[in-house]
């Protein structure tokens, strides 16, 4: 009798183990459907929940910035055409998820320094090094960004700016040291986020690229512009702050934080 009970106990234990394994496999399959889209295509339903209010369009061009992996994808008719690294916002100034449309590029842009950076960075350096800090880096003080008129840096109470008791409008002139690089790509959004070039290429070699103050820095802005315009953009002959409309109208842009499943899928389409 004891032998029979022992046999039955082993039988039910083995059957339970098979059931648990089968249930686990079923659950894994439900949570992890096959990634396998046809090479070079996108199956948006696999990661639409990671995007912001929509899905990848199956027709036309589309720009997807995955802020989670700090990569930009250039897509057309559901296909990944090209990709590059980007720099996104640091934890204290994270890049927001958004959807917008890109209509033009600005060549040789000015950089309008945000007021908080003028307080935290510009003003303390002027107090330490004097106004030569501004001239050496191509900064100028202006009355406003909308209708800029030059002001003398000596007329500014830089200590009050550093303390947060006064504000100042500072912009950086176009040039090789400009923080926007040679071009930027404006997006209509309430957070003032845009895509832009940068003269500092070293951070793109890092695995962790959440380093900016919110905007998206491009690893290769001229290559991105070439894809948008269909040809090289003539920077040499461009005037300062020159806006160049895209030849075929607006291109939708989404900034999202994709999950690991979506990232794996996109990585396999490069």
C-alpha positions in Angstrom: 0.0 0.0 0.0 2.8 2.4 0.9 4.5 1.6 -2.5 1.2 2.4 -4.3 0.8 5.7 -2.5 4.4 6.6 -3.2 3.9 5.8 -6.9 0.7 7.9 -7.0 2.4 10.8 -5.3 5.3 10.7 -7.8 2.7 10.6 -10.7 0.8 13.7 -9.5 4.1 15.6 -8.8 5.3 14.9 -12.3 1.9 15.8 -13.8 1.8 19.1 -11.8 5.3 19.9 -13.0 4.3 19.4 -16.7 1.3 21.6 -16.1 3.4 24.4 -14.5 5.9 24.3 -17.4 3.1 24.4 -20.0 1.4 27.3 -18.3 4.6 29.2 -18.0 5.3 28.7 -21.7 1.8 29.9 -22.6 2.2 33.0 -20.4 5.6 33.8 -22.0 4.2 33.5 -25.5 1.3 35.8 -24.6 3.6 38.4 -23.1 6.2 38.1 -25.8 4.7 37.6 -29.2 7.1 36.8 -32.1 9.1 39.8 -33.1 9.6 38.5 -36.6 8.3 41.1 -39.1 9.5 40.9 -42.6 13.0 42.4 -42.7 12.9 46.1 -43.2 9.3 46.6 -42.2 7.5 47.7 -39.1 4.5 46.0 -37.4 3.3 49.0 -35.3 0.9 46.9 -33.2 3.8 45.4 -31.3 4.9 48.6 -29.8 2.1 51.2 -30.4 1.5 51.2 -26.6 5.0 52.7 -26.1 4.3 55.6 -28.4 2.4 58.8 -27.8 -1.2 58.7 -29.0 -0.7 56.9 -32.2 1.3 54.5 -34.3 4.0 54.4 -37.0 2.3 55.5 -40.3 2.6 53.0 -43.1 2.9 55.7 -45.8 5.3 58.7 -46.0 8.3 59.7 -43.9 8.3 59.7 -40.2 10.9 60.5 -37.5 10.9 58.4 -34.3 13.2 59.4 -31.4 13.4 56.7 -28.8 14.5 58.7 -25.7 14.9 55.5 -23.7 17.7 54.2 -25.9 18.8 57.6 -27.1 18.4 56.7 -30.8 16.7 58.4 -33.8 15.0 56.4 -36.6 14.4 57.8 -40.1 11.4 55.9 -41.5 9.6 55.8 -44.8 6.5 53.8 -45.7 7.0 51.7 -42.6 10.6 50.9 -43.3 13.6 52.0 -41.2 15.8 53.9 -43.7 18.5 55.1 -41.3 19.3 55.5 -37.6 21.7 57.5 -35.5 22.6 58.1 -31.9 21.2 61.1 -30.1 21.7 62.9 -26.8 18.5 63.3 -24.8 17.6 65.1 -21.5 19.3 64.3 -18.3 17.2 62.9 -15.4 16.7 66.4 -13.9 15.6 67.8 -17.3 14.2 64.8 -19.2 13.1 65.0 -22.8 9.3 64.9 -22.8 7.4 62.4 -24.9 5.5 64.3 -27.7 4.2 64.3 -31.2 4.8 67.2 -33.6 5.6 68.0 -37.2 8.9 69.2 -38.7 8.4 71.8 -41.4 11.8 73.5 -41.9 15.5 73.5 -40.9 17.3 76.5 -39.5 20.8 76.9 -40.9 23.5 78.6 -38.9 21.2 79.3 -36.0 21.6 81.6 -33.0 21.3 79.8 -29.7 18.9 81.6 -27.4 20.1 80.7 -23.9 17.2 79.6 -21.7 16.8 82.0 -18.7 17.5 79.2 -16.2 20.8 78.4 -17.9 21.7 82.1 -18.0 21.2 82.2 -14.3 23.0 78.9 -13.4 25.8 79.0 -16.0 26.3 82.3 -17.7 25.9 84.7 -14.8 28.4 82.9 -12.4 31.0 82.7 -15.2 30.7 86.4 -15.9 31.0 87.2 -12.2 34.2 85.0 -12.1 35.8 85.9 -15.5 34.2 89.2 -16.5 32.5 90.0 -19.7 35.4 88.6 -21.7 33.7 85.2 -21.0 30.9 86.4 -23.2 32.9 87.8 -26.1 35.3 84.8 -26.2 32.4 82.4 -26.7 30.3 84.5 -29.0 27.6 85.4 -26.5 25.7 88.7 -26.8 23.1 90.4 -24.5 19.9 91.4 -26.2 16.7 93.1 -25.3 14.5 90.2 -26.4 14.7 87.1 -28.5 11.7 88.1 -30.7 13.1 91.5 -31.7 16.8 91.4 -30.5 18.6 94.7 -29.9 22.1 94.6 -28.5 22.7 95.6 -24.9 26.0 96.3 -23.1 26.9 93.5 -20.7 28.1 96.1 -18.3 24.5 97.3 -17.9 23.4 94.0 -16.4 23.4 93.3 -12.7 25.0 89.8 -13.1 24.8 89.1 -9.3 21.1 89.7 -9.4 20.8 87.3 -12.4 22.8 84.7 -10.5 20.6 85.1 -7.5 17.4 84.7 -9.6 16.3 88.3 -8.8 16.7 89.5 -12.4 16.5 88.0 -15.8 18.7 88.6 -18.9 18.4 87.6 -22.5 21.7 86.1 -23.9 22.2 84.5 -27.3 25.1 82.8 -28.9 26.1 83.9 -32.4 26.3 81.4 -35.2 29.7 79.8 -35.6 31.8 76.7 -35.0 31.4 77.0 -31.2 27.6 77.5 -31.2 25.8 75.0 -29.0 23.3 74.4 -31.8 26.0 73.5 -34.2 25.3 74.2 -37.9 21.6 73.5 -38.0 18.5 72.9 -35.9 15.1 71.5 -36.6 12.2 73.2 -34.8 9.2 71.3 -33.5 5.9 72.9 -32.5 5.5 72.1 -28.8 4.9 73.8 -25.5 8.2 72.6 -24.0 10.4 74.3 -26.5 12.0 71.0 -27.5 13.8 70.7 -30.9 16.4 68.6 -32.7 19.8 70.2 -33.3 23.4 69.7 -34.3 26.2 70.1 -31.8 30.0 70.8 -32.0 30.7 68.3 -29.2 30.7 64.8 -30.7 32.5 62.9 -27.9 29.3 62.2 -25.8 27.8 60.1 -28.6 30.4 57.4 -27.9 28.9 56.9 -24.4 26.3 54.2 -23.6 24.4 56.5 -21.4 23.4 59.5 -23.4 20.9 61.3 -21.2 23.0 64.4 -20.9 21.2 67.4 -22.4 18.9 70.0 -20.9 15.9 68.5 -22.7 16.5 69.1 -26.4 17.7 66.3 -28.7 21.2 66.5 -30.1 21.9 64.7 -33.3 25.0 62.6 -34.0 25.0 63.6 -37.7 22.8 66.5 -38.4 23.9 66.9 -42.1 23.0 63.2 -42.7 19.6 63.8 -41.1 19.1 66.9 -43.3 20.1 65.0 -46.4 17.4 62.4 -45.7 14.8 65.2 -45.1 15.7 67.3 -48.2 16.9 64.6 -50.5 20.2 66.3 -51.1 23.1 67.9 -49.2 22.2 71.2 -47.5 24.6 74.0 -48.7 25.8 75.4 -45.3 28.7 77.3 -46.8 26.5 79.8 -48.7 23.7 79.9 -46.1 23.0 83.2 -44.2 22.9 83.3 -40.4 19.6 82.1 -39.0 18.3 81.0 -42.4 15.1 79.0 -42.4 14.8 76.4 -45.2 11.4 74.7 -45.7 11.2 71.0 -46.4 10.5 70.4 -50.1 7.7 68.0 -49.6 5.9 69.6 -46.6 5.9 68.6 -43.0 7.4 65.4 -41.6 5.7 63.9 -38.5 8.0 63.5 -35.5 7.4 61.4 -32.3 9.5 61.3 -29.2 8.7 58.3 -27.1 10.1 56.0 -24.5 10.0 52.6 -26.1 10.0 49.4 -24.1 12.6 46.7 -24.5 10.5 44.7 -26.9 10.1 47.6 -29.3 13.8 48.4 -29.1 14.7 44.8 -30.0 12.4 44.9 -32.9 13.7 48.2 -34.2 17.3 47.0 -33.7 16.6 44.1 -35.9 15.4 46.3 -38.7 18.6 48.3 -39.1 
